[in-house]
Amino acid sequence: MFVKITSKTLYSLHFLCALTIKAKSNPQKPVHLREIAKEYDIPFKFLEQIAILMKSVGLVRGTRGKTGGYQLAETPESINLARIIKATEGELLPWADIEGGNEVIGGILHTIFQEQRDEIDRKLSAISLSQIAEKARQRLEPAPMFYL
C-alpha cells in the first residue's frame, strides 16, 4: 500500500510551511503569494490555485489589498499532515477493488485494507505542520559560520 503524493500536495506543504515560518518573525503580517512563489520557486499561477484550495478547506485566510496576503487560519500545531493530504489528494489510500471470488475472503481483505488506511491516517495525523515547518526551516536556513 502506498500514499500517492502529487506536486499539488508538495507545493501545498511548501505554501503552508512558508506561512508557518514567516509567521514566527511577524505573526500578524499576511504573506504575499509572489514572495512565496519567488522564495520557494513555485509557479505563481499554481500557487494561486493552491491558496484558493487551502482557503476553501479552512487552512488559510486571505486579506485583500496592498498590505494583504495569506495567513494560517489555525495554529500550525493544530494542522496535521493527514488533513493536508486529504485536502489536496482526497483519501489517503485508494479503496481496494475486490471483485469476484468468495464474499468471506473479500470481506476479510476489505477489513485488512481498512485497518491499514486507519493506521496510516493515525500516523499522518500525529505529524503537525509545525513539526514539518521546523524541519524545513532548519534545512533552508544556512548553517551559522564560526570564525576564529
C-alpha positions as CSV (number, residue, x, y, z in Angstrom):
1,M,0.0,0.0,0.0
2,F,1.1,3.5,-0.7
3,V,0.0,7.1,-0.4
4,K,0.2,9.0,-3.6
5,I,1.7,12.4,-3.2
6,T,1.5,14.7,-6.2
7,S,3.1,18.1,-6.8
8,K,-0.1,19.7,-5.7
9,T,0.4,18.3,-2.2
10,L,4.2,19.1,-2.2
11,Y,3.5,22.7,-3.2
12,S,0.7,23.0,-0.7
13,L,3.2,21.9,2.0
14,H,5.7,24.5,0.7
15,F,3.0,27.1,0.9
16,L,1.8,26.2,4.4
17,C,5.4,25.8,5.7
18,A,6.3,29.2,4.3
19,L,3.3,30.8,6.1
20,T,4.4,29.0,9.3
21,I,8.0,30.0,9.1
22,K,7.2,33.6,8.2
23,A,4.6,33.9,11.0
24,K,7.4,33.3,13.6
25,S,9.0,36.6,12.8
26,N,5.8,38.6,12.3
27,P,2.6,36.7,13.3
28,Q,0.2,39.5,12.3
29,K,1.5,40.2,8.9
30,P,-0.1,38.4,5.9
31,V,2.4,37.0,3.3
32,H,2.1,37.8,-0.4
33,L,1.9,34.9,-2.8
34,R,4.5,36.5,-5.0
35,E,7.0,36.4,-2.2
36,I,6.4,32.7,-1.5
37,A,6.4,31.9,-5.2
38,K,9.8,33.5,-5.6
39,E,11.4,32.2,-2.5
40,Y,10.2,28.6,-2.9
41,D,10.4,28.5,-6.7
42,I,6.7,27.7,-7.1
43,P,4.9,28.8,-10.3
44,F,2.7,31.8,-9.3
45,K,-0.5,30.6,-11.1
46,F,-0.2,27.2,-9.5
47,L,0.4,28.8,-6.1
48,E,-2.8,30.9,-6.6
49,Q,-4.8,27.7,-7.1
50,I,-3.3,26.1,-4.0
51,A,-4.0,29.2,-1.9
52,I,-7.7,29.1,-3.1
53,L,-7.9,25.4,-2.2
54,M,-6.3,25.9,1.2
55,K,-8.7,28.8,1.9
56,S,-11.7,26.7,0.8
57,V,-10.8,23.9,3.3
58,G,-10.2,26.4,6.1
59,L,-6.4,26.1,6.5
60,V,-5.6,29.7,5.5
61,R,-7.3,33.0,5.3
62,G,-6.7,35.8,2.8
63,T,-6.6,39.5,3.2
64,R,-7.2,41.8,0.2
65,G,-5.4,45.0,-0.6
66,K,-1.9,46.4,-0.7
67,T,-1.0,45.0,2.7
68,G,-2.9,41.8,2.1
69,G,-1.8,38.3,1.7
70,Y,-2.3,34.9,3.3
71,Q,-2.0,33.6,6.9
72,L,-2.7,30.3,8.5
73,A,-6.3,30.1,9.8
74,E,-5.3,27.9,12.7
75,T,-2.1,27.3,14.7
76,P,0.4,25.1,12.8
77,E,0.3,22.7,15.8
78,S,-3.4,22.1,15.1
79,I,-3.0,21.3,11.4
80,N,-1.8,17.8,10.7
81,L,-0.3,16.1,7.6
82,A,-3.3,13.8,7.1
83,R,-5.6,16.8,6.8
84,I,-3.3,18.5,4.3
85,I,-3.1,15.4,2.1
86,K,-6.8,14.8,2.3
87,A,-7.4,18.4,1.2
88,T,-5.2,18.0,-1.9
89,E,-5.4,14.3,-2.8
90,G,-8.8,13.2,-1.4
91,E,-8.4,9.9,0.5
92,L,-5.0,8.8,1.9
93,L,-5.2,5.5,0.2
94,P,-7.5,4.4,-2.6
95,W,-10.1,1.8,-1.9
96,A,-9.2,-1.7,-2.8
97,D,-11.3,-3.0,-5.7
98,I,-12.1,-6.6,-4.7
99,E,-14.0,-8.3,-7.4
100,G,-15.5,-11.8,-7.6
101,G,-14.5,-14.7,-5.5
102,N,-15.8,-15.7,-2.2
103,E,-17.6,-13.0,-0.1
104,V,-15.9,-14.2,3.1
105,I,-12.4,-13.7,1.7
106,G,-13.4,-10.4,0.0
107,G,-14.8,-9.2,3.4
108,I,-11.6,-10.2,5.2
109,L,-9.5,-8.4,2.6
110,H,-11.7,-5.3,2.8
111,T,-11.2,-5.3,6.6
112,I,-7.4,-5.6,6.3
113,F,-7.3,-2.7,3.8
114,Q,-9.5,-0.6,6.0
115,E,-7.3,-1.3,9.0
116,Q,-4.2,-0.2,7.0
117,R,-5.9,3.0,5.9
118,D,-6.8,3.8,9.5
119,E,-3.3,3.1,10.7
120,I,-1.8,5.4,8.0
121,D,-4.3,8.1,8.9
122,R,-3.4,7.8,12.6
123,K,0.3,8.1,11.9
124,L,0.0,11.1,9.5
125,S,-2.5,12.8,11.9
126,A,0.2,12.7,14.6
127,I,2.6,14.9,12.4
128,S,1.8,18.6,12.7
129,L,2.5,21.3,10.2
130,S,4.6,22.9,13.0
131,Q,6.9,19.9,13.1
132,I,7.3,19.8,9.3
133,A,7.9,23.6,9.1
134,E,10.5,23.5,11.8
135,K,12.5,20.7,10.0
136,A,12.1,22.7,6.7
137,R,13.3,25.9,8.4
138,Q,16.4,24.1,9.8
139,R,17.3,22.8,6.3
140,L,16.5,26.0,4.5
141,E,18.5,28.4,6.7
142,P,22.2,28.4,6.1
143,A,24.3,27.0,8.8
144,P,25.9,29.6,11.1
145,M,29.6,30.4,10.3
146,F,32.0,30.4,13.2
147,Y,35.2,32.3,12.8
148,L,38.3,32.0,15.0
